[in-house]
């Protein structure tokens, strides 16, 4: 199973100003992951996140330069054809 995931990457800079950026990654899941649907991903995300499976912050140069406490959240999930499969109701981009 493969998804294109839009992530919200947020952190606080040295002046405690919150910054948010959005980035996409293409994620591949094999049989071992047990991800065969969006629901499987949603149910298993927390465990996979704790295993450092995802690192969308690597696509955000501003975060790489500044660092800080990091929060990542998935906002939109599409198949490889770009068809939207799931969206966080608070995500208003695109």
CNS distance restraints for C-alpha pairs under 8 A (distance, minus, plus):
assign (resid   1 and name CA) (resid  28 and name CA) 6.02 0.50 0.50
assign (resid   1 and name CA) (resid  29 and name CA) 5.18 0.50 0.50
assign (resid   1 and name CA) (resid  30 and name CA) 6.61 0.50 0.50
assign (resid   1 and name CA) (resid  35 and name CA) 6.64 0.50 0.50
assign (resid   1 and name CA) (resid  36 and name CA) 5.90 0.50 0.50
assign (resid   1 and name CA) (resid  37 and name CA) 7.53 0.50 0.50
assign (resid   2 and name CA) (resid  26 and name CA) 7.02 0.50 0.50
assign (resid   2 and name CA) (resid  27 and name CA) 5.59 0.50 0.50
assign (resid   2 and name CA) (resid  28 and name CA) 4.52 0.50 0.50
assign (resid   2 and name CA) (resid  29 and name CA) 6.11 0.50 0.50
assign (resid   2 and name CA) (resid  79 and name CA) 6.72 0.50 0.50
assign (resid   2 and name CA) (resid  80 and name CA) 6.77 0.50 0.50
assign (resid   3 and name CA) (resid  26 and name CA) 5.76 0.50 0.50
assign (resid   3 and name CA) (resid  27 and name CA) 5.33 0.50 0.50
assign (resid   3 and name CA) (resid  28 and name CA) 6.73 0.50 0.50
assign (resid   3 and name CA) (resid  77 and name CA) 6.42 0.50 0.50
assign (resid   3 and name CA) (resid  78 and name CA) 5.66 0.50 0.50
assign (resid   3 and name CA) (resid  79 and name CA) 4.89 0.50 0.50
assign (resid   3 and name CA) (resid  80 and name CA) 6.01 0.50 0.50
assign (resid   4 and name CA) (resid  24 and name CA) 6.56 0.50 0.50
assign (resid   4 and name CA) (resid  25 and name CA) 5.69 0.50 0.50
assign (resid   4 and name CA) (resid  26 and name CA) 4.45 0.50 0.50
assign (resid   4 and name CA) (resid  27 and name CA) 6.24 0.50 0.50
assign (resid   4 and name CA) (resid  77 and name CA) 5.84 0.50 0.50
assign (resid   4 and name CA) (resid  78 and name CA) 5.09 0.50 0.50
assign (resid   4 and name CA) (resid  79 and name CA) 5.98 0.50 0.50
assign (resid   4 and name CA) (resid  80 and name CA) 6.19 0.50 0.50
assign (resid   4 and name CA) (resid  82 and name CA) 7.52 0.50 0.50
assign (resid   5 and name CA) (resid  24 and name CA) 5.42 0.50 0.50
assign (resid   5 and name CA) (resid  25 and name CA) 5.45 0.50 0.50
assign (resid   5 and name CA) (resid  26 and name CA) 6.33 0.50 0.50
assign (resid   5 and name CA) (resid  27 and name CA) 7.13 0.50 0.50
assign (resid   5 and name CA) (resid  74 and name CA) 6.64 0.50 0.50
assign (resid   5 and name CA) (resid  75 and name CA) 7.41 0.50 0.50
assign (resid   5 and name CA) (resid  76 and name CA) 5.77 0.50 0.50
assign (resid   5 and name CA) (resid  77 and name CA) 4.66 0.50 0.50
assign (resid   5 and name CA) (resid  78 and name CA) 6.42 0.50 0.50
assign (resid   6 and name CA) (resid  22 and name CA) 6.70 0.50 0.50
assign (resid   6 and name CA) (resid  23 and name CA) 5.61 0.50 0.50
assign (resid   6 and name CA) (resid  24 and name CA) 4.34 0.50 0.50
assign (resid   6 and name CA) (resid  25 and name CA) 6.69 0.50 0.50
assign (resid   6 and name CA) (resid  74 and name CA) 6.00 0.50 0.50
assign (resid   6 and name CA) (resid  75 and name CA) 5.52 0.50 0.50
assign (resid   6 and name CA) (resid  76 and name CA) 5.00 0.50 0.50
assign (resid   6 and name CA) (resid  77 and name CA) 6.42 0.50 0.50
assign (resid   7 and name CA) (resid  22 and name CA) 5.50 0.50 0.50
assign (resid   7 and name CA) (resid  23 and name CA) 5.36 0.50 0.50
assign (resid   7 and name CA) (resid  24 and name CA) 6.04 0.50 0.50
assign (resid   7 and name CA) (resid  25 and name CA) 7.86 0.50 0.50
assign (resid   7 and name CA) (resid  56 and name CA) 6.83 0.50 0.50
assign (resid   7 and name CA) (resid  72 and name CA) 6.57 0.50 0.50
assign (resid   7 and name CA) (resid  73 and name CA) 5.58 0.50 0.50
assign (resid   7 and name CA) (resid  74 and name CA) 4.51 0.50 0.50
assign (resid   7 and name CA) (resid  75 and name CA) 5.46 0.50 0.50
assign (resid   7 and name CA) (resid  76 and name CA) 7.21 0.50 0.50
assign (resid   8 and name CA) (resid  20 and name CA) 6.60 0.50 0.50
assign (resid   8 and name CA) (resid  21 and name CA) 5.85 0.50 0.50
assign (resid   8 and name CA) (resid  22 and name CA) 4.69 0.50 0.50
assign (resid   8 and name CA) (resid  23 and name CA) 6.76 0.50 0.50
assign (resid   8 and name CA) (resid  72 and name CA) 5.60 0.50 0.50
assign (resid   8 and name CA) (resid  73 and name CA) 5.25 0.50 0.50
assign (resid   8 and name CA) (resid  74 and name CA) 6.32 0.50 0.50
assign (resid   8 and name CA) (resid  75 and name CA) 6.45 0.50 0.50
assign (resid   9 and name CA) (resid  20 and name CA) 5.62 0.50 0.50
assign (resid   9 and name CA) (resid  21 and name CA) 5.30 0.50 0.50
assign (resid   9 and name CA) (resid  22 and name CA) 6.07 0.50 0.50
assign (resid   9 and name CA) (resid  23 and name CA) 7.55 0.50 0.50
assign (resid   9 and name CA) (resid  56 and name CA) 7.31 0.50 0.50
assign (resid   9 and name CA) (resid  57 and name CA) 6.21 0.50 0.50
assign (resid   9 and name CA) (resid  60 and name CA) 7.94 0.50 0.50
assign (resid   9 and name CA) (resid  70 and name CA) 7.19 0.50 0.50
assign (resid   9 and name CA) (resid  71 and name CA) 5.96 0.50 0.50
assign (resid   9 and name CA) (resid  72 and name CA) 4.70 0.50 0.50
assign (resid   9 and name CA) (resid  73 and name CA) 6.83 0.50 0.50
assign (resid  10 and name CA) (resid  18 and name CA) 6.86 0.50 0.50
assign (resid  10 and name CA) (resid  19 and name CA) 5.43 0.50 0.50
assign (resid  10 and name CA) (resid  20 and name CA) 4.32 0.50 0.50
assign (resid  10 and name CA) (resid  21 and name CA) 6.44 0.50 0.50
assign (resid  10 and name CA) (resid  70 and name CA) 5.94 0.50 0.50
assign (resid  10 and name CA) (resid  71 and name CA) 5.24 0.50 0.50
assign (resid  10 and name CA) (resid  72 and name CA) 6.39 0.50 0.50
assign (resid  11 and name CA) (resid  18 and name CA) 5.66 0.50 0.50
assign (resid  11 and name CA) (resid  19 and name CA) 5.48 0.50 0.50
assign (resid  11 and name CA) (resid  20 and name CA) 6.80 0.50 0.50
assign (resid  11 and name CA) (resid  63 and name CA) 7.59 0.50 0.50
assign (resid  11 and name CA) (resid  67 and name CA) 7.87 0.50 0.50
assign (resid  11 and name CA) (resid  68 and name CA) 6.02 0.50 0.50
assign (resid  11 and name CA) (resid  69 and name CA) 5.45 0.50 0.50
assign (resid  11 and name CA) (resid  70 and name CA) 4.76 0.50 0.50
assign (resid  11 and name CA) (resid  71 and name CA) 6.24 0.50 0.50
assign (resid  12 and name CA) (resid  16 and name CA) 5.01 0.50 0.50
assign (resid  12 and name CA) (resid  17 and name CA) 5.23 0.50 0.50
assign (resid  12 and name CA) (resid  18 and name CA) 4.39 0.50 0.50
assign (resid  12 and name CA) (resid  19 and name CA) 6.03 0.50 0.50
assign (resid  12 and name CA) (resid  68 and name CA) 5.98 0.50 0.50
assign (resid  12 and name CA) (resid  69 and name CA) 6.34 0.50 0.50
assign (resid  12 and name CA) (resid  70 and name CA) 7.67 0.50 0.50
assign (resid  13 and name CA) (resid  17 and name CA) 5.49 0.50 0.50
assign (resid  13 and name CA) (resid  18 and name CA) 6.57 0.50 0.50
assign (resid  13 and name CA) (resid  19 and name CA) 7.22 0.50 0.50
assign (resid  13 and name CA) (resid  66 and name CA) 6.69 0.50 0.50
assign (resid  13 and name CA) (resid  67 and name CA) 7.41 0.50 0.50
assign (resid  13 and name CA) (resid  68 and name CA) 6.21 0.50 0.50
assign (resid  14 and name CA) (resid  66 and name CA) 7.94 0.50 0.50
assign (resid  14 and name CA) (resid  68 and name CA) 7.55 0.50 0.50
assign (resid  21 and name CA) (resid  60 and name CA) 7.29 0.50 0.50
assign (resid  23 and name CA) (resid  56 and name CA) 6.77 0.50 0.50
assign (resid  23 and name CA) (resid  59 and name CA) 6.69 0.50 0.50
assign (resid  23 and name CA) (resid  60 and name CA) 7.27 0.50 0.50
assign (resid  24 and name CA) (resid  56 and name CA) 7.30 0.50 0.50
assign (resid  25 and name CA) (resid  56 and name CA) 6.65 0.50 0.50
assign (resid  29 and name CA) (resid  33 and name CA) 5.85 0.50 0.50
assign (resid  29 and name CA) (resid  34 and name CA) 7.64 0.50 0.50
assign (resid  29 and name CA) (resid  35 and name CA) 6.15 0.50 0.50
assign (resid  30 and name CA) (resid  34 and name CA) 7.05 0.50 0.50
assign (resid  30 and name CA) (resid  35 and name CA) 7.26 0.50 0.50
assign (resid  31 and name CA) (resid  35 and name CA) 7.21 0.50 0.50
assign (resid  34 and name CA) (resid  40 and name CA) 7.27 0.50 0.50
assign (resid  35 and name CA) (resid  40 and name CA) 5.12 0.50 0.50
assign (resid  35 and name CA) (resid  41 and name CA) 5.74 0.50 0.50
assign (resid  36 and name CA) (resid  40 and name CA) 6.25 0.50 0.50
assign (resid  36 and name CA) (resid  41 and name CA) 7.86 0.50 0.50
assign (resid  37 and name CA) (resid  41 and name CA) 6.53 0.50 0.50
assign (resid  38 and name CA) (resid  42 and name CA) 6.18 0.50 0.50
assign (resid  38 and name CA) (resid  77 and name CA) 7.73 0.50 0.50
assign (resid  38 and name CA) (resid  85 and name CA) 7.23 0.50 0.50
assign (resid  38 and name CA) (resid  86 and name CA) 7.40 0.50 0.50
assign (resid  39 and name CA) (resid  43 and name CA) 6.08 0.50 0.50
assign (resid  40 and name CA) (resid  44 and name CA) 6.09 0.50 0.50
assign (resid  41 and name CA) (resid  45 and name CA) 5.59 0.50 0.50
assign (resid  44 and name CA) (resid  48 and name CA) 6.30 0.50 0.50
assign (resid  45 and name CA) (resid  49 and name CA) 5.85 0.50 0.50
assign (resid  46 and name CA) (resid  50 and name CA) 6.20 0.50 0.50
assign (resid  47 and name CA) (resid  51 and name CA) 6.45 0.50 0.50
assign (resid  48 and name CA) (resid  52 and name CA) 6.61 0.50 0.50
assign (resid  48 and name CA) (resid  53 and name CA) 5.49 0.50 0.50
assign (resid  48 and name CA) (resid  54 and name CA) 7.65 0.50 0.50
assign (resid  49 and name CA) (resid  53 and name CA) 5.55 0.50 0.50
assign (resid  49 and name CA) (resid  54 and name CA) 6.19 0.50 0.50
assign (resid  56 and name CA) (resid  60 and name CA) 7.46 0.50 0.50
assign (resid  56 and name CA) (resid  72 and name CA) 7.71 0.50 0.50
assign (resid  57 and name CA) (resid  63 and name CA) 6.83 0.50 0.50
assign (resid  57 and name CA) (resid  64 and name CA) 7.38 0.50 0.50
assign (resid  57 and name CA) (resid  72 and name CA) 7.80 0.50 0.50
assign (resid  58 and name CA) (resid  64 and name CA) 6.82 0.50 0.50
assign (resid  60 and name CA) (resid  64 and name CA) 6.43 0.50 0.50
assign (resid  61 and name CA) (resid  65 and name CA) 6.17 0.50 0.50
assign (resid  62 and name CA) (resid  66 and name CA) 6.18 0.50 0.50
assign (resid  63 and name CA) (resid  67 and name CA) 5.20 0.50 0.50
assign (resid  63 and name CA) (resid  68 and name CA) 7.63 0.50 0.50
assign (resid  74 and name CA) (resid  88 and name CA) 7.82 0.50 0.50
assign (resid  75 and name CA) (resid  87 and name CA) 5.83 0.50 0.50
assign (resid  75 and name CA) (resid  88 and name CA) 5.09 0.50 0.50
assign (resid  75 and name CA) (resid  91 and name CA) 6.12 0.50 0.50
assign (resid  76 and name CA) (resid  84 and name CA) 7.35 0.50 0.50
assign (resid  76 and name CA) (resid  85 and name CA) 7.76 0.50 0.50
assign (resid  76 and name CA) (resid  86 and name CA) 5.69 0.50 0.50
assign (resid  76 and name CA) (resid  87 and name CA) 4.36 0.50 0.50
assign (resid  76 and name CA) (resid  88 and name CA) 6.25 0.50 0.50
assign (resid  76 and name CA) (resid  91 and name CA) 7.71 0.50 0.50
assign (resid  77 and name CA) (resid  84 and name CA) 6.09 0.50 0.50
assign (resid  77 and name CA) (resid  85 and name CA) 5.60 0.50 0.50
assign (resid  77 and name CA) (resid  86 and name CA) 5.14 0.50 0.50
assign (resid  77 and name CA) (resid  87 and name CA) 6.43 0.50 0.50
assign (resid  78 and name CA) (resid  82 and name CA) 5.35 0.50 0.50
assign (resid  78 and name CA) (resid  83 and name CA) 5.22 0.50 0.50
assign (resid  78 and name CA) (resid  84 and name CA) 4.31 0.50 0.50
assign (resid  78 and name CA) (resid  85 and name CA) 5.14 0.50 0.50
assign (resid  78 and name CA) (resid  86 and name CA) 6.98 0.50 0.50
assign (resid  79 and name CA) (resid  83 and name CA) 5.50 0.50 0.50
assign (resid  79 and name CA) (resid  84 and name CA) 6.73 0.50 0.50
assign (resid  79 and name CA) (resid  85 and name CA) 6.89 0.50 0.50
assign (resid  87 and name CA) (resid  91 and name CA) 6.97 0.50 0.50
